[in-house]
Amino acid sequence: MLTYLNPGQSQHAPRFEFFRGERVPCFEGPARADFVEQALRARGHALRMPEVDSTPQLERIHTPRYLCFLRTAWDQWLALGAANADVQPFPSVWPVRTLRSDVEPANFTARLGLYSMDNGSPLSAGTWAAAKMAADAAASAAQALQGGERAAFCATRPPGHHAGPDFMGGYCFLNNAAVAAQALRDGGAARVAVLDVDYHHGNGTQAIFYDRADVLFVSIHGDPRTEYPFYLGHADETGAGEGAGCNLNLPLPAGSSAATWFAALEAACARVARHRADALVVSLGLDTFAGDPISTFQLQAADFTCLGQRLRRLGLPVIFVLEGGYAAAALGENAVCVLEGFET
């Protein structure tokens, strides 16, 4: 399968994050993409670098002030003091409920809180460059499908599905799946479907397309009453305005078996088929793997092959976009299982 790499992905390499109140090494790090690339090379997949500028799509799905902040955030941080080059910035206050979000604060930490949904997306010097190149890969994959390719895989990081119109979160900064969907629309696809199979609900993608009928969003994920991102992903969220009925959430209890998950996949595929989409974007989170350190579903490597096979039966051109998956050493094999299942 045609695969796009992100040669700048290692530039986004924060040293630590906070998990359950403890300072720990980042679960989302460069090794994730390295393992995937190694597995792809070993199996002879065609690898390319991004070749399309995603700026037009980014400006459609993210707000101007958010893009401006993210593009300049590290420089703003360094401007506060040279010693900050060795310090990771984290937000410490957020504009919840009665607080205002329409006025951008002058204080950097407050601005960081304005554009963050959590403190789980640490910045580093190369965050913008890496995130932008991942988005470029998504736009490149869309162009490849428009040129006749049947499928493409963006083996990139950082992931994107938690990034909303004007916020980062959950290791995500720019929404790569949304870029791919928007690029497909810009290229002439009348209707696009986005299927998110990550353990965690793609709240950012939902927020971007929630009032649109041209992009269907379907997500299978851990129940947000107990699982991140907690505040979105319930079954009663079905779209608004023109997008009413174009959002389907299939939340499952923590610890769900592969059989339970595949039953939800059948419901998801049925909804995608009813949308009569011209193309499909898959937010390929592989943290549904039983060995994932921060998730609890029970899929095994062979199940990922079955996932690829089921998606092939939809008969649609597909862009796979790598999202989560934190059992890093198994990530490459699990990704290859999906792709080769799709191709068989």
Backbone torsions as a table, in degrees:
resi	resn	phi	psi	omega
1	MET	NA	140.8	175.5
2	LEU	-61.3	125.6	-175.0
3	THR	-129.0	133.7	176.3
4	TYR	-102.8	128.5	174.9
5	LEU	-97.9	167.4	175.0
6	ASN	-118.7	94.4	-175.3
7	PRO	-64.2	-16.0	179.1
8	GLY	-100.2	10.6	-172.7
9	GLN	-62.5	-31.3	-177.5
10	SER	-71.9	-10.5	176.2
11	GLN	-68.5	-24.9	174.6
12	HIS	-91.8	96.1	-172.9
13	ALA	-141.8	63.1	174.5
14	PRO	-61.0	150.0	-172.8
15	ARG	-85.8	-28.7	-175.4
16	PHE	-154.3	164.2	173.6
17	GLU	-140.1	177.0	175.2
18	PHE	-109.5	122.8	-178.2
19	PHE	-128.0	117.4	-177.5
20	ARG	53.7	39.6	175.2
21	GLY	83.8	-2.4	-178.5
22	GLU	-110.3	145.6	173.7
23	ARG	-79.6	121.0	-176.0
24	VAL	-136.4	158.7	172.1
25	PRO	-59.2	149.3	-177.0
26	CYS	-64.9	130.5	173.5
27	PHE	-68.3	-35.2	-177.8
28	GLU	-97.3	99.1	-176.5
29	GLY	-137.7	174.9	-176.9
30	PRO	-56.3	-29.3	-178.3
31	ALA	-60.4	-28.6	-179.4
32	ARG	-58.6	-52.8	-179.8
33	ALA	-67.5	-33.6	179.3
34	ASP	-61.9	-44.1	179.1
35	PHE	-63.4	-39.6	179.2
36	VAL	-65.5	-45.1	179.7
37	GLU	-60.9	-42.5	179.6
38	GLN	-60.7	-42.9	-179.7
39	ALA	-66.7	-39.1	179.5
40	LEU	-66.1	-44.2	179.1
41	ARG	-62.6	-40.6	-178.4
42	ALA	-63.6	-26.5	-178.2
43	ARG	-101.8	7.2	171.7
44	GLY	77.7	24.2	178.7
45	HIS	-72.7	147.1	179.5
46	ALA	-76.9	119.0	-174.7
47	LEU	-109.0	134.5	179.2
48	ARG	-131.9	162.8	172.5
49	MET	-98.7	155.4	178.3
50	PRO	-58.3	142.9	-176.3
51	GLU	-133.4	3.7	-177.5
52	VAL	-125.2	137.5	176.8
53	ASP	-81.2	121.3	-176.9
54	SER	-85.4	4.5	-174.9
55	THR	-53.4	-45.0	-179.5
56	PRO	-58.6	-38.6	178.9
57	GLN	-73.5	-40.5	178.3
58	LEU	-58.7	-37.7	-178.8
59	GLU	-74.8	-14.4	175.0
60	ARG	-87.1	-32.0	-171.8
61	ILE	-104.8	-19.6	176.8
62	HIS	-117.9	153.3	-178.6
63	THR	-77.2	153.2	-179.0
64	PRO	-59.0	-42.0	-175.3
65	ARG	-71.5	-31.1	175.8
66	TYR	-67.0	-46.1	178.1
67	LEU	-60.3	-40.6	178.9
68	CYS	-62.8	-44.0	179.4
69	PHE	-63.0	-48.6	-176.0
70	LEU	-63.6	-39.1	-179.4
71	ARG	-63.7	-32.5	-172.7
72	THR	-112.1	2.6	-170.5
73	ALA	-58.7	-45.2	-176.7
74	TRP	-66.9	-38.8	177.0
75	ASP	-64.4	-39.0	176.7
76	GLN	-61.9	-40.1	-179.8
77	TRP	-65.1	-44.3	178.7
78	LEU	-66.4	-32.0	-179.5
79	ALA	-63.8	-20.2	178.8
80	LEU	-78.1	-15.4	179.8
81	GLY	164.4	136.5	-177.2
82	ALA	-60.5	-29.7	-179.3
83	ALA	-65.6	-17.4	-179.1
84	ASN	-67.4	-13.8	177.5
85	ALA	-58.9	-25.9	-179.6
86	ASP	-107.4	16.6	-177.6
87	VAL	-125.5	132.7	176.4
88	GLN	-87.8	125.7	177.0
89	PRO	-79.2	141.1	174.8
90	PHE	-133.3	144.0	174.5
91	PRO	-71.3	153.6	178.3
92	SER	-133.3	-0.7	177.7
93	VAL	-149.7	143.2	-176.7
94	TRP	-131.9	146.3	-178.4
95	PRO	-82.4	70.7	-178.0
96	VAL	-82.5	148.8	174.4
97	ARG	40.4	-106.9	-170.5
98	THR	-71.9	-7.4	179.0
99	LEU	-79.9	151.3	-176.1
100	ARG	-85.9	142.2	175.9
101	SER	-121.2	0.7	-177.2
102	ASP	-81.9	-20.8	-179.6
103	VAL	-105.3	120.8	-179.9
104	GLU	-77.4	122.3	-179.6
105	PRO	-67.2	155.9	175.1
106	ALA	-78.0	-28.9	-178.5
107	ASN	-71.5	129.4	-175.2
108	PHE	-61.7	-46.1	-178.3
109	THR	-61.9	-35.9	176.7
110	ALA	-68.0	-39.2	176.1
111	ARG	-63.5	-39.8	178.5
112	LEU	-61.6	-39.6	176.3
113	GLY	-66.8	-36.4	178.3
114	LEU	-59.3	-37.0	-175.0
115	TYR	-103.4	15.2	-179.6
116	SER	-124.9	139.0	174.5
117	MET	-92.6	-10.0	-180.0
118	ASP	-159.8	-176.4	174.2
119	ASN	-106.5	26.6	-176.5
120	GLY	-104.5	22.5	179.3
121	SER	-131.8	66.8	-174.9
122	PRO	-63.6	140.0	178.6
123	LEU	-88.2	153.3	169.0
124	SER	-139.8	178.3	-173.2
125	ALA	-58.9	-33.7	-175.1
126	GLY	-103.5	17.6	-175.1
127	THR	-60.2	-49.3	-177.9
128	TRP	-61.5	-45.6	-177.5
129	ALA	-60.4	-43.8	-179.2
130	ALA	-67.9	-44.1	-178.8
131	ALA	-65.5	-40.4	-179.8
132	LYS	-64.8	-40.2	-179.7
133	MET	-68.4	-33.4	174.9
134	ALA	-63.9	-41.2	176.3
135	ALA	-64.9	-39.1	176.6
136	ASP	-60.9	-37.0	177.7
137	ALA	-63.2	-40.3	178.8
138	ALA	-63.5	-42.6	177.5
139	ALA	-66.4	-35.4	178.2
140	SER	-65.9	-40.2	178.6
141	ALA	-63.5	-39.6	177.7
142	ALA	-62.1	-41.7	178.3
143	GLN	-63.6	-38.0	179.1
144	ALA	-63.1	-41.5	177.9
145	LEU	-64.5	-38.6	178.1
146	GLN	-65.8	-24.5	178.2
147	GLY	-88.1	2.9	175.2
148	GLY	114.7	-8.6	176.6
149	GLU	-64.8	144.4	-179.9
150	ARG	-85.3	-28.7	-178.1
151	ALA	-156.9	153.4	176.4
152	ALA	-149.7	152.5	-178.3
153	PHE	-124.9	130.2	173.6
154	CYS	-99.1	99.6	-178.3
155	ALA	-89.4	62.1	-167.3
156	THR	-121.4	164.2	170.1
157	ARG	-148.8	161.0	-0.8
158	PRO	-66.7	158.2	177.8
159	PRO	-68.6	-178.1	-172.2
160	GLY	-141.3	-14.1	-163.7
161	HIS	-73.0	-12.1	174.2
162	HIS	-88.7	-10.2	-179.3
163	ALA	-78.7	122.2	-178.5
164	GLY	-98.3	-168.7	-177.8
165	PRO	-56.2	-35.5	-175.6
166	ASP	-141.3	32.4	178.3
167	PHE	-156.3	153.5	172.7
168	MET	-102.0	165.4	176.6
169	GLY	169.4	158.9	175.4
170	GLY	54.6	41.2	-178.2
171	TYR	73.5	5.4	-171.5
172	CYS	-111.8	141.0	-176.7
173	PHE	-124.1	-47.9	174.5
174	LEU	-121.0	140.4	-172.3
175	ASN	-88.3	97.4	-174.1
176	ASN	-65.9	-40.8	179.2
177	ALA	-63.8	-39.8	178.3
178	ALA	-67.2	-36.8	174.5
179	VAL	-59.7	-46.5	180.0
180	ALA	-60.5	-45.5	-179.6
181	ALA	-63.8	-43.4	-179.7
182	GLN	-67.1	-38.3	178.4
183	ALA	-65.0	-37.8	176.0
184	LEU	-63.9	-42.3	176.7
185	ARG	-63.0	-45.9	-179.8
186	ASP	-61.8	-27.9	-178.9
187	GLY	-86.8	1.5	174.0
188	GLY	118.4	-6.6	177.4
189	ALA	-68.4	126.7	-178.4
190	ALA	-72.7	-39.4	-179.9
191	ARG	-137.9	139.9	179.1
192	VAL	-129.2	145.4	173.3
193	ALA	-115.2	140.3	173.1
194	VAL	-115.2	120.8	176.8
195	LEU	-111.3	117.8	-177.4
196	ASP	-104.5	116.4	-178.2
197	VAL	-111.9	14.7	175.3
198	ASP	-67.4	153.3	176.6
199	TYR	-60.0	-30.8	-176.3
200	HIS	-103.4	137.6	-178.0
201	HIS	-57.8	137.5	178.4
202	GLY	-82.3	69.8	-174.3
203	ASN	-60.3	-34.6	-179.4
204	GLY	-67.3	-43.7	178.9
205	THR	-64.3	-42.6	177.0
206	GLN	-58.0	-46.1	-177.7
207	ALA	-62.4	-37.8	-177.4
208	ILE	-66.9	-38.6	-172.8
209	PHE	-109.3	8.9	-168.6
210	TYR	-61.2	-30.7	-178.4
211	ASP	-108.9	24.4	179.7
212	ARG	-117.7	139.1	178.9
213	ALA	-94.5	-12.9	-176.0
214	ASP	-82.5	-17.8	179.8
215	VAL	-124.7	110.6	175.6
216	LEU	-81.1	136.5	175.0
217	PHE	-119.0	125.6	177.6
218	VAL	-128.9	133.1	-176.6
219	SER	-136.7	132.8	171.3
220	ILE	-109.3	124.2	-170.4
221	HIS	-162.0	170.2	174.9
222	GLY	-66.4	142.5	-178.4
223	ASP	-54.8	121.0	-177.0
224	PRO	-67.0	-8.8	173.9
225	ARG	-66.8	-23.7	179.8
226	THR	-125.7	-14.7	-172.0
227	GLU	-120.2	146.6	174.3
228	TYR	-55.2	139.7	10.3
229	PRO	-91.4	10.0	169.9
230	PHE	70.3	-43.4	-168.9
231	TYR	-102.6	10.1	176.5
232	LEU	-157.7	153.7	178.3
233	GLY	115.8	13.2	179.3
234	HIS	-79.9	157.8	-175.1
235	ALA	-67.3	-22.8	-178.2
236	ASP	-83.6	4.2	176.6
237	GLU	-90.6	101.2	-170.1
238	THR	-120.5	10.3	-179.1
239	GLY	105.6	163.4	-177.5
240	ALA	-139.9	154.5	177.6
241	GLY	57.5	-131.6	178.9
242	GLU	-62.1	-22.7	-179.0
243	GLY	-89.6	8.0	179.1
244	ALA	-57.0	127.3	-178.6
245	GLY	86.8	-1.6	-177.5
246	CYS	-105.8	23.8	175.6
247	ASN	-137.2	123.4	179.6
248	LEU	-128.3	118.2	175.2
249	ASN	-107.6	133.9	180.0
250	LEU	-123.2	75.1	-179.1
251	PRO	-73.9	140.1	-178.7
252	LEU	-124.1	150.3	179.3
253	PRO	-64.2	148.5	173.3
254	ALA	-54.4	140.6	179.3
255	GLY	83.7	8.2	-177.4
256	SER	-58.5	144.8	-179.2
257	SER	-78.1	168.3	175.9
258	ALA	-62.2	-38.0	179.5
259	ALA	-61.9	-42.8	177.9
260	THR	-63.8	-42.0	-178.9
261	TRP	-64.7	-42.9	-178.2
262	PHE	-70.5	-26.9	172.8
263	ALA	-64.4	-40.5	176.5
264	ALA	-66.4	-37.3	178.3
265	LEU	-60.8	-38.5	178.1
266	GLU	-61.8	-42.4	177.5
267	ALA	-63.4	-40.0	179.6
268	ALA	-64.0	-45.9	-178.7
269	CYS	-65.0	-36.9	177.8
270	ALA	-62.7	-40.0	179.3
271	ARG	-69.3	-38.9	176.5
272	VAL	-60.8	-43.2	-179.8
273	ALA	-62.1	-39.6	-179.9
274	ARG	-67.5	-24.5	179.6
275	HIS	-70.8	-17.8	-178.1
276	ARG	54.9	48.3	-178.1
277	ALA	-70.8	151.0	174.0
278	ASP	-86.6	-20.1	-179.3
279	ALA	-159.4	159.0	-178.1
280	LEU	-124.4	136.1	170.6
281	VAL	-111.8	127.7	179.5
282	VAL	-109.8	116.5	170.0
283	SER	-77.6	98.2	-169.1
284	LEU	-89.1	78.2	169.9
285	GLY	-81.4	131.4	-178.8
286	LEU	-111.5	19.3	176.0
287	ASP	-82.6	8.6	168.4
288	THR	-78.8	-6.0	177.8
289	PHE	-62.0	138.1	-176.6
290	ALA	-60.2	-25.2	-178.4
291	GLY	-91.8	7.7	-177.6
292	ASP	-69.2	137.1	-174.6
293	PRO	-76.9	-15.4	-177.3
294	ILE	-124.6	14.3	-179.1
295	SER	-136.6	169.2	-170.3
296	THR	-133.5	8.5	174.5
297	PHE	-72.2	168.8	-166.8
298	GLN	-119.3	29.0	179.6
299	LEU	-73.1	144.6	175.9
300	GLN	-110.5	172.6	-176.4
301	ALA	-55.4	-42.0	-178.7
302	ALA	-63.1	-29.1	178.8
303	ASP	-67.0	-30.6	178.9
304	PHE	-70.1	-32.2	172.4
305	THR	-62.3	-43.9	178.7
306	CYS	-63.0	-36.8	176.3
307	LEU	-59.4	-48.7	179.0
308	GLY	-59.9	-41.5	179.7
309	GLN	-64.1	-40.2	-179.8
310	ARG	-67.2	-39.3	180.0
311	LEU	-67.1	-34.3	177.8
312	ARG	-60.7	-36.0	-177.0
313	ARG	-68.2	-12.4	174.5
314	LEU	-69.4	-22.3	176.1
315	GLY	72.9	25.8	-177.4
316	LEU	-112.6	150.3	166.3
317	PRO	-62.9	139.3	-171.4
318	VAL	-131.8	137.6	166.6
319	ILE	-110.9	119.7	172.9
320	PHE	-94.2	128.6	179.8
321	VAL	-120.4	120.0	-178.5
322	LEU	-64.9	129.7	174.8
323	GLU	-116.1	-115.9	-176.5
324	GLY	-83.2	-176.6	-176.5
325	GLY	133.1	104.5	-167.9
326	TYR	-118.5	4.8	164.6
327	ALA	-85.7	78.6	-164.3
328	ALA	-57.0	-41.4	-176.0
329	ALA	-66.2	-25.9	179.3
330	ALA	-93.2	-8.4	-171.2
331	LEU	-63.4	-43.0	-178.8
332	GLY	-62.3	-46.0	-179.8
333	GLU	-64.1	-40.4	179.8
334	ASN	-66.2	-39.9	177.6
335	ALA	-63.6	-45.2	179.7
336	VAL	-61.8	-36.7	178.2
337	CYS	-59.4	-42.9	178.9
338	VAL	-62.9	-49.7	-175.2
339	LEU	-63.5	-44.4	-178.1
340	GLU	-74.7	-27.6	170.6
341	GLY	-63.8	-39.7	178.5
342	PHE	-65.5	-34.0	-174.9
343	GLU	-86.6	-6.9	-178.6
344	THR	-100.0	NA	NA
